[in-house]
Amino acid sequence: MKPEIVLAYEFVEFIPDELKERTLYISITYCTAVHKCCCGCGREVVTALSPTGWQLTFDGKTISLYPSIGSWSLPCQSHYFITKNKIVWAQKWTKKQIARGRAQETRAKEKYYGEAQLPAATPEASSASPVVSTEPNESLWGKIKNLFL
């Protein structure tokens, strides 16, 4: 059983260059939430807030993100929910489950935005998993830029 992790949160306009452990940075301006992976690997996890992406709930005291965070492109393959500032660990997914989740995300985007307005999607580029860095020091803006390439 993994230890309980409680996250702090900071509402910011710009995501800082240096992220603190166990802190979720939220930029409403840029519809983005960023944190270091909760497994302790040190990688940054970027979640895009959108009608078909992650939903952020702030009740005045705590934050929650839905759906789960699945760091499928990281070696750790961490999977967890952020619920009322706490990390709730979830089961690791198989490759088949990851592919199914990415396909479902693509269908949701097509339904919401219309197929003609979507950029060409590949399973690797799907936002069904957060944008994660395989390099611990990759800049946030570099990761966001890679989202659209």
C-alpha atoms as one frame of an Amber mdcrd trajectory, in Angstrom:
protein
   0.000   0.000   0.000   1.334   3.419  -0.943   1.602   6.168   1.666  -1.005
   8.925   1.758   0.044  11.990  -0.184  -1.609  15.349   0.321  -1.031  18.032
  -2.303  -0.814  21.741  -1.768  -2.053  23.933  -4.600  -1.179  27.332  -5.993
  -3.200  29.375  -8.452  -0.680  31.091 -10.735  -0.750  32.893 -14.048   2.480
  31.282 -15.238   3.807  27.909 -14.168   7.114  28.407 -12.304  10.355  27.028
 -13.749  11.059  25.108 -10.545   8.172  23.010  -9.248   7.862  22.079  -5.594
   7.144  18.447  -4.752   3.535  17.713  -3.796   2.203  20.999  -5.201  -0.337
  21.372  -7.994   0.106  24.619  -9.936  -3.062  25.829 -11.627  -3.134  28.468
 -14.371  -6.720  29.430 -15.088  -5.424  31.880 -17.718  -3.829  29.039 -19.694
  -6.273  26.271 -18.658  -3.431  24.143 -17.364  -2.522  22.300 -14.168   1.048
  21.087 -13.600   2.694  19.019 -10.881   5.579  16.640 -10.327   4.543  13.019
 -10.691   3.296  11.805  -7.337   5.319   8.568  -7.485   8.447  10.603  -6.737
  10.179  10.126 -10.119  10.544  13.917 -10.472   8.928  14.202 -13.913   6.504
  17.032 -14.663   2.920  16.139 -15.464   0.905  18.697 -17.442  -2.879  18.368
 -17.589  -4.863  20.520 -19.991  -8.152  21.743 -18.541 -10.899  21.623 -21.166
 -14.431  20.418 -21.802 -13.022  17.132 -23.137  -9.865  17.019 -21.007  -9.411
  17.345 -17.290 -11.982  19.052 -15.125 -10.787  20.993 -12.093 -13.002  21.381
  -9.049 -12.154  23.922  -6.361 -14.516  24.015  -3.393 -12.817  26.932  -1.665
 -10.498  24.685   0.350  -9.538  21.697  -1.801  -8.889  20.844  -5.423  -9.799
  17.762  -7.429  -8.937  16.756 -11.001 -11.019  14.380 -13.054 -10.459  11.997
 -14.779  -7.459  10.177 -13.353  -3.847  11.014 -14.109  -2.298   8.207 -16.129
   1.392   8.836 -16.790   1.514   6.226 -19.535   4.546   7.630 -21.342   6.715
   7.649 -18.202   8.727   4.654 -17.019   6.794   4.743 -13.709   3.397   4.403
 -15.452   1.784   6.007 -12.380  -1.996   6.137 -12.228  -3.889   8.138  -9.636
  -6.720  10.547  -8.952  -6.355  13.925  -7.276  -9.364  14.129  -4.985  -9.777
  16.862  -2.364  -5.995  17.480  -2.308  -5.252  13.787  -1.756  -3.697  11.263
  -4.093  -5.883   8.214  -4.541  -3.786   5.532  -6.212  -5.406   3.587  -9.031
  -4.592   0.315 -10.737  -1.976   0.403 -13.489  -3.442  -0.049 -16.946  -2.455
  -2.536 -19.613  -1.460  -1.388 -23.100  -4.914  -2.437 -24.284  -6.626  -0.317
 -21.598  -4.423   2.668 -22.487  -5.292   2.338 -26.199  -9.001   2.062 -25.337
  -8.804   5.174 -23.141  -7.040   7.160 -25.846  -9.620   6.102 -28.438 -12.432
   7.154 -26.107 -10.764  10.542 -25.626 -10.502  10.996 -29.402 -14.204  10.163
 -29.816 -15.139  12.659 -27.086 -13.144  15.395 -28.815 -14.711  14.573 -32.184
 -18.173  14.726 -30.676 -17.517  18.002 -28.859 -15.448  19.875 -31.446 -16.544
  18.172 -34.642 -14.266  15.907 -36.625 -13.305  18.576 -39.193 -11.893  20.904
 -36.526  -9.597  18.352 -34.861  -5.887  18.211 -35.617  -4.641  14.880 -36.930
  -4.528  12.636 -33.888  -2.175   9.790 -33.268  -2.377   7.412 -30.336   0.930
   8.799 -29.074  -0.306  12.403 -29.179  -3.708  11.793 -27.645  -4.465  13.856
 -24.577  -6.003  10.797 -22.935  -2.801  10.831 -20.946  -1.224  13.959 -19.555
   1.741  15.558 -21.232   4.698  14.210 -19.337   8.371  14.795 -19.651  10.749
  11.931 -20.213  13.503  14.411 -19.449  13.322  15.762 -15.878  14.481  19.255
 -16.950  12.395  19.719 -20.102  10.699  23.140 -19.962   6.954  23.471 -19.565
   6.664  25.511 -22.754   8.652  22.884 -24.650   6.145  20.248 -23.529   3.172
  22.419 -24.476   4.742  23.131 -27.861   5.218  19.373 -28.402   1.499  18.909
 -27.751   0.738  20.707 -30.997   3.492  19.226 -33.168
